Amino acid sequence: MARRLTPNPIRRYKDRNALTYRQLARRLGISEDYARKLGAPNGIRTVSASLAMAFERRTRGAIRFLDVMRWVGEVAA
């Protein structure tokens, strides 16, 4: 059985809120370049646990820590 891909929670947040990468970067407290890499369809999938926690805090739960950890493959779905 094929493994289902976990949707990108950062991209989903960006799209739902109609944000530019610059706006996304400001909200998440990261560089615009890193925001672009995280939001790209075939971009990087590297986020530390502490940064994922910060994303949850900075977005007031809209980007959940566990969703990010599942997406990067650190937690089993």
Backbone as numpy.savetxt, mean C-alpha at the origin, in Angstrom:
# Nx Ny Nz CAx CAy CAz Cx Cy Cz
-4.23 -25.88 -7.79 -5.07 -24.70 -7.79 -4.18 -23.46 -7.79
-4.49 -22.51 -8.63 -3.70 -21.29 -8.73 -3.89 -20.41 -7.51
-2.81 -19.80 -7.11 -2.84 -18.90 -5.97 -3.43 -17.55 -6.38
-4.39 -17.08 -5.60 -4.99 -15.78 -5.90 -4.05 -14.66 -5.46
-3.94 -13.67 -6.27 -3.12 -12.52 -5.92 -3.89 -11.60 -4.97
-3.21 -11.13 -3.97 -3.81 -10.19 -3.04 -3.81 -8.81 -3.70
-4.95 -8.11 -3.71 -4.99 -6.79 -4.34 -4.08 -5.80 -3.63
-3.57 -4.87 -4.37 -2.68 -3.84 -3.85 -3.49 -2.83 -3.03
-3.37 -2.83 -1.70 -4.18 -1.93 -0.88 -3.79 -0.46 -1.05
-2.57 -0.21 -1.42 -2.11 1.18 -1.60 -2.71 1.74 -2.89
-2.67 0.95 -3.95 -3.26 1.37 -5.22 -4.78 1.55 -5.07
-5.40 0.62 -4.35 -6.85 0.70 -4.13 -7.20 2.00 -3.39
-6.43 2.36 -2.38 -6.66 3.60 -1.63 -6.49 4.82 -2.54
-5.43 4.81 -3.34 -5.17 5.91 -4.27 -6.33 6.09 -5.24
-6.79 4.99 -5.81 -7.87 5.06 -6.80 -9.20 5.48 -6.16
-9.52 4.91 -5.01 -10.78 5.26 -4.33 -10.87 6.74 -3.99
-9.74 7.32 -3.65 -9.71 8.71 -3.23 -9.29 9.66 -4.34
-9.12 9.14 -5.55 -8.72 9.92 -6.72 -7.52 10.81 -6.42
-6.47 10.19 -5.89 -5.28 10.92 -5.49 -4.21 10.85 -6.58
-3.41 11.89 -6.66 -2.20 11.84 -7.47 -1.13 11.14 -6.63
-0.04 10.75 -7.25 1.03 10.13 -6.47 1.62 11.13 -5.47
1.65 12.37 -5.83 2.16 13.40 -4.91 1.27 13.48 -3.67
-0.05 13.50 -3.87 -0.98 13.55 -2.74 -0.89 12.28 -1.90
-0.79 11.13 -2.57 -0.65 9.86 -1.86 0.61 9.87 -1.00
1.70 10.32 -1.57 2.97 10.37 -0.83 2.85 11.24 0.42
2.22 12.37 0.27 2.04 13.27 1.44 1.21 12.60 2.52
0.12 11.95 2.12 -0.74 11.29 3.11 -0.03 10.15 3.82
0.81 9.43 3.09 1.48 8.27 3.67 2.81 8.61 4.32
3.31 9.81 4.07 4.58 10.21 4.67 5.78 9.55 4.01
5.68 9.35 2.69 6.77 8.72 1.93 7.10 9.61 0.73
8.18 9.28 0.03 8.54 10.06 -1.15 7.57 9.77 -2.29
7.50 10.72 -3.20 6.63 10.53 -4.36 7.12 9.36 -5.21
8.43 9.21 -5.32 9.00 8.11 -6.09 8.60 6.76 -5.49
8.68 6.63 -4.17 8.31 5.37 -3.50 6.81 5.12 -3.67
6.00 6.17 -3.59 4.56 6.03 -3.79 4.27 5.50 -5.19
4.96 6.01 -6.19 4.79 5.54 -7.57 5.16 4.07 -7.70
6.26 3.69 -7.07 6.71 2.30 -7.14 5.73 1.36 -6.45
5.16 1.79 -5.34 4.19 0.96 -4.63 2.86 0.86 -5.39
2.50 1.91 -6.11 1.22 1.95 -6.80 1.23 1.35 -8.18
2.40 1.13 -8.73 2.51 0.59 -10.09 2.06 -0.86 -10.14
1.40 -1.27 -11.23 0.93 -2.66 -11.35 2.03 -3.70 -11.14
3.20 -3.46 -11.68 4.32 -4.40 -11.53 5.45 -3.76 -10.72
5.07 -2.88 -9.81 6.06 -2.17 -9.01 6.59 -3.01 -7.86
7.29 -2.35 -6.99 7.88 -3.05 -5.85 6.80 -3.44 -4.85
7.10 -4.47 -4.08 6.18 -4.95 -3.05 6.95 -5.09 -1.75
7.67 -4.04 -1.40 8.49 -4.07 -0.19 8.02 -2.97 0.75
7.44 -3.40 1.87 6.99 -2.47 2.90 7.30 -3.12 4.24
7.99 -2.40 5.10 8.29 -2.94 6.43 7.03 -2.93 7.28
7.03 -3.74 8.32 5.88 -3.80 9.22 5.65 -2.45 9.88
6.72 -1.77 10.27 6.54 -0.47 10.93 5.95 0.56 9.97
6.34 0.51 8.70 5.78 1.44 7.72 4.32 1.10 7.43
4.00 -0.19 7.37 2.60 -0.60 7.17 1.73 -0.11 8.32
2.25 -0.17 9.54 1.52 0.35 10.70 1.32 1.87 10.56
2.35 2.55 10.09 2.25 3.99 9.89 1.20 4.32 8.83
1.13 3.52 7.76 0.10 3.74 6.74 -1.29 3.62 7.35
-1.49 2.61 8.17 -2.80 2.44 8.81 -3.13 3.64 9.69
-2.16 4.08 10.45 -2.37 5.22 11.34 -2.65 6.51 10.55
-1.84 6.75 9.52 -1.95 8.00 8.75 -3.22 8.06 7.90
-3.77 6.89 7.55 -5.00 6.87 6.75 -6.22 6.55 7.62
-6.02 6.54 8.92 -7.10 6.25 9.88 -7.80 4.93 9.56
-7.00 3.93 9.22 -7.53 2.60 8.99 -7.97 2.29 7.58
-7.92 3.26 6.68 -8.34 3.00 5.29 -7.39 2.02 4.61
-6.10 2.10 4.93 -5.13 1.10 4.48 -4.80 0.31 5.74
-5.23 -0.95 5.76 -5.03 -1.77 6.95 -3.66 -2.45 6.95
-3.05 -2.51 8.11 -1.76 -3.15 8.29 -1.76 -4.57 7.71
-2.75 -5.38 8.09 -2.79 -6.77 7.63 -2.95 -6.88 6.12
-3.69 -5.97 5.52 -3.85 -5.98 4.06 -2.50 -5.74 3.38
-1.75 -4.79 3.92 -0.42 -4.50 3.35 0.50 -5.70 3.54
0.50 -6.30 4.72 1.36 -7.45 4.99 0.99 -8.66 4.12
-0.30 -8.85 3.89 -0.71 -9.93 2.97 -0.24 -9.64 1.56
-0.37 -8.39 1.16 0.01 -8.00 -0.20 1.50 -8.21 -0.44
2.33 -7.89 0.54 3.78 -8.07 0.35 4.21 -9.50 0.62
3.28 -10.34 1.11 3.59 -11.74 1.30 4.16 -12.09 2.65
4.02 -11.21 3.62 4.56 -11.46 4.95 3.60 -12.22 5.84
2.30 -12.21 5.50 1.29 -12.89 6.30 0.46 -13.75 5.36
0.18 -14.96 5.77 -0.66 -15.83 4.95 -2.08 -15.31 4.89
-2.70 -15.42 3.73 -4.07 -14.94 3.54 -4.98 -15.91 4.21
